[in-house]
Amino acid sequence: MAWQRSDGRQPYQLRPISFQQGFTRFAPGAVLTKCGDTQVLCSVSVTQGVPKFLEGTGKGWLTAEYRMLPSATPQRQEREFMKLSGRTQEIQRLIGRSLRAALDLGALGERTLTVDADVLQADAGTRTTAITGGFVAIAHAISKLLQQGVLERSPIIGQVAAVSVGLLQGEPFLDLNYIEDVTAEVDFNVVMNQQLGIIEVQGTAESGSFSRTQLNHLLDFAQKGIQELLIAQQEAIADWNDLYQG
């Protein structure tokens, strides 16, 4: 018997996604991103200066920090203070790598954008939601910097979105929720740009293995989902046509 989704979605359907901009007051870009029951606050801060390896180059930098609130899951999790878990470090590096692909760092000047991804509620897909929402938050931050005259031109040269896919009972499914994520035999996170070029793929077989044909099906599902996410991002950015320098 084929896997039946608890929320009634078809295998190829995304969860509902929304972007609530201006969620907090002080960050130039602050977007509450909701993907089904997963909620991630994506905030972008701007500081003068760059890491030492970029000093004097005229180029900027983007980095990311990821945290999950203790109450984001059914059972309270301890806060991470000085020592970050391997999972947290891996996720924030993924977010940073992915979002840097959307920027011309030379157009930033020697400034650093910090993307803070704070998970308020987790129902799987927190890292992919952080990337997709983080891009929208970056666009809003860049828009403010242009309005304030801090930047002369937009550094946005591409678009980035991410989604999860997996195999359940041997069949591909898009945008897994928690029950699907923990049950899946194969679990992938896929990051793509506006041309559907692959930026990163993270995937593994949780049990057994998978075929090349199944991998192709998973990537087809991911591509379909990301196409829809790219449209949703643009609709959430009022001045997208002015910001995009591709």
Residue pairs with C-beta under 8 A, 6 or more apart in sequence:
1 169
2 169
2 171
3 11
3 168
3 169
3 171
3 173
3 180
3 183
5 11
5 173
5 180
6 177
6 179
7 15
7 36
7 177
9 15
11 171
11 172
11 173
11 174
11 221
12 174
12 221
12 224
12 225
13 174
13 175
14 35
14 163
14 174
14 175
14 225
14 228
14 229
15 35
15 36
15 37
15 38
15 125
15 175
15 177
16 34
16 35
16 36
17 33
17 34
17 35
17 36
17 129
17 132
17 229
17 232
18 33
18 34
19 31
19 32
19 33
19 133
19 136
19 232
19 233
19 236
20 31
20 32
20 33
20 34
21 29
21 30
21 31
21 136
21 140
21 236
22 30
22 140
23 30
23 31
23 32
23 41
24 30
24 41
24 43
27 43
27 44
27 45
27 116
27 137
27 141
28 44
28 45
28 46
28 140
28 141
28 144
28 145
29 42
29 43
29 44
29 136
29 137
29 138
29 139
29 140
29 141
29 142
29 144
30 41
30 42
30 43
30 44
30 137
30 140
31 41
31 42
31 43
31 133
31 136
31 137
31 140
31 236
32 39
32 40
32 41
32 42
32 120
32 133
33 39
33 40
33 41
33 42
33 129
33 130
33 132
33 133
33 136
35 125
35 128
35 129
35 132
35 175
36 123
36 125
36 175
36 177
37 121
37 123
37 177
38 119
38 121
38 122
38 123
38 124
38 125
38 126
38 129
39 119
39 120
39 121
40 117
40 118
40 119
40 120
40 126
40 129
40 130
40 133
41 116
41 117
41 118
41 120
42 115
42 116
42 117
42 130
42 133
42 134
42 136
42 137
43 115
43 116
43 118
43 137
44 113
44 114
44 115
44 116
44 134
44 137
44 138
44 140
44 141
45 113
45 114
45 116
46 111
46 112
46 113
46 114
46 141
46 145
46 150
47 111
47 112
47 114
48 110
48 111
48 112
49 55
49 110
49 111
49 112
50 57
50 59
50 60
50 61
50 110
50 111
50 112
51 61
51 112
54 60
54 61
54 110
55 110
57 110
58 106
58 109
58 110
59 105
59 106
59 108
59 110
60 103
60 105
60 106
60 107
60 108
60 109
60 110
60 111
60 112
60 113
60 155
61 105
61 108
61 111
61 112
61 113
62 96
62 99
62 100
62 103
62 105
62 112
62 113
62 114
62 115
62 138
63 96
63 112
63 113
63 114
63 115
64 92
64 93
64 95
64 96
64 99
64 114
64 115
64 116
64 117
64 130
64 134
65 92
65 114
65 115
65 116
65 117
66 88
66 91
66 92
66 95
66 117
66 118
66 119
66 127
66 130
67 79
67 80
67 88
67 116
67 117
67 118
67 119
68 77
68 88
68 118
68 119
68 122
68 126
69 118
69 119
69 120
70 76
70 77
70 78
70 79
72 119
72 120
72 121
72 122
73 122
80 88
91 126
91 127
91 130
92 117
94 127
94 131
94 189
94 191
94 200
94 202
95 115
95 117
95 127
95 130
95 131
95 134
96 115
97 199
97 200
98 131
98 160
98 162
98 191
98 199
98 200
99 115
99 131
99 134
99 135
99 138
99 160
101 158
101 160
101 193
101 199
102 135
102 138
102 156
102 157
102 158
102 159
102 160
102 193
103 113
103 138
103 155
103 156
103 157
103 158
104 155
104 156
104 157
104 245
105 155
106 155
107 151
107 152
107 153
107 154
107 155
107 245
108 151
108 155
109 151
113 138
113 141
115 130
115 134
115 137
115 138
117 126
117 130
117 133
117 134
119 126
119 130
122 178
123 177
123 178
124 164
124 176
124 177
124 178
124 180
124 181
125 163
125 164
125 175
125 176
125 177
125 181
127 162
127 189
128 162
128 163
128 164
128 189
128 191
131 160
131 161
131 162
131 191
132 160
132 161
132 162
132 163
132 229
132 233
135 159
135 160
135 161
135 233
136 233
136 236
136 237
138 156
139 156
139 233
139 237
139 240
139 243
140 237
142 151
142 154
142 155
142 156
142 243
143 237
143 239
143 243
145 151
146 153
146 154
146 243
153 245
154 242
154 243
154 244
154 245
155 245
156 243
156 244
156 245
156 246
157 244
157 245
157 246
158 193
158 194
158 195
158 246
159 193
159 194
159 230
159 233
159 234
159 244
160 191
160 192
160 193
160 194
160 199
161 191
161 192
161 226
161 229
161 230
161 233
162 189
162 190
162 191
162 192
162 226
162 229
163 174
163 175
163 189
163 190
163 222
163 225
163 226
163 229
164 174
164 175
164 176
164 181
164 187
164 188
164 189
164 190
165 172
165 173
165 174
165 175
165 176
165 188
165 190
165 218
165 219
165 221
165 222
165 225
166 172
166 173
166 176
166 180
166 181
166 184
166 185
166 186
166 187
166 188
166 218
167 173
167 184
167 185
167 186
167 210
167 214
167 218
168 180
168 183
168 184
168 185
169 185
170 185
170 214
172 214
172 217
172 218
172 220
172 221
173 180
173 184
173 221
174 221
174 222
174 224
174 225
175 225
176 184
176 187
181 187
184 206
185 205
185 206
185 207
185 208
185 210
186 203
186 204
186 205
186 206
186 210
186 214
186 218
187 203
187 204
187 206
188 201
188 202
188 203
188 218
188 222
189 200
189 201
189 202
189 203
190 198
190 200
190 201
190 202
190 218
190 219
190 222
190 223
190 226
191 198
191 199
191 200
191 201
192 198
192 199
192 222
192 223
192 226
193 199
194 230
194 246
196 223
196 226
196 227
198 219
201 219
203 215
203 218
234 240
237 243
